[in-house]
Structures are given as structure tokens and as C-alpha cells.
């Protein structure tokens, strides 16, 4: 059972993500603390401080999150005293520029499936930071920029296994 504080954190996080997807920069920023930071760990895209985060959201994320066919499925959510961790399965067709995910890469038209972990920190009643993790090598394999031959990487299979843990493991 979640405490009242934990319920408030979850509600604020859901409001934040909803505003990002809806293209509502002001509501997105209203959920953030006075000194937030955002780090998309594999690409180091994001921002530091209110102005840096606002600029990143405005120019690269809010309303530009993913192509129109994106599907996001929640796999799990863990709620602590000052953090929410959301595990997601995301699929889309790479039909638009997504510079926070694939900086400098033109749309390939290829399907992508990825497992994403979002760590959201809170200070008081606001979001203080987001750290977002995914398997960048797996994404690069799927869009044809990295060959898995001879490398310990996979493509969509690793994300599918997060969604369906009964899939067989990779043979070693």
C-alpha cells in the first residue's frame, strides 16, 4: 500500500509525462523543482537547472517525444520515499528525427522496440531529476547502424524479453 506521499509522487510523475506527450511545456516545467536536471544516460542528452531543462524540453522533447505510432507499455513501477522507477517497453517506427535518442541520425523507417528505465527523484512536492536508461546498442542494431555479429549485443529481442520474461535466454 502506497503512503499518501508516494501516491502524490506517482500522480505528479503521471502529470509530468502526460504534459510531455501532450506538448505542454508550461505544465511539464511546473512539475519540476527550482534546480532540476535531466539525463538521458546513453546519449547524455538533457539539461541542468531550470533554464537548461526548459530549453531541452522545448527544443527536443515536449511534443517531439516519439513518432506518432509510439506504443508505451508499463512493465513495472517501484515507488520509494523520494523516487519512482518506471520500467517501460516502448515500440515505434523511426519515421521522425528523435535527437535525444539518436542524435544526428536521420529517420530510417525501421521499427524499434526498447526497454526503458526512468528514475525520477523528488524534492518536496516537485520532481528534482530524471535519469533515463535504455540499451543504445540494441537500438542501433535495430536501425541498421550496428551489426551484432561478433558483439555481445542484441536487437529487439532484449526488450521483448523484458516484456515477456518467459522468452528463452540468449545462448552463450
C-alpha positions, 0 to 999 in steps of 0.5 A: 500500500502506497503512503499518501506521499508516494501516491502524490509522487506517482500522480505528479510523475503521471502529470509530468509525462502526460504534459510531455506527450501532450506538448505542454511545456508550461505544465511539464516545467511546473512539475519540476523543482527550482534546480532540476536536471535531466539525463538521458544516460546513453546519449547524455542528452538533457539539461541542468537547472531550470533554464537548461531543462526548459530549453531541452524540453522545448527544443527536443522533447515536449511534443517531439517525444516519439513518432506518432505510432509510439506504443508505451507499455508499463512493465513495472513501477517501484515507488520509494520515499523520494523516487519512482522507477518506471520500467517501460517497453516502448515500440515505434517506427523511426519515421521522425528525427528523435535527437535525444535518442539518436542524435544526428541520425536521420529517420530510417523507417525501421521499427524499434522496440526498447526497454526503458528505465526512468528514475525520477527523484523528488524534492518536496512536492516537485520532481528534482531529476530524471535519469533515463536508461535504455540499451543504445546498442540494441537500438542501433542494431535495430536501425541498421547502424550496428551489426551484432555479429561478433558483439555481445549485443542484441536487437529487439529481442532484449526488450521483448524479453523484458516484456515477456520474461518467459522468452528463452535466454540468449545462448552463450 
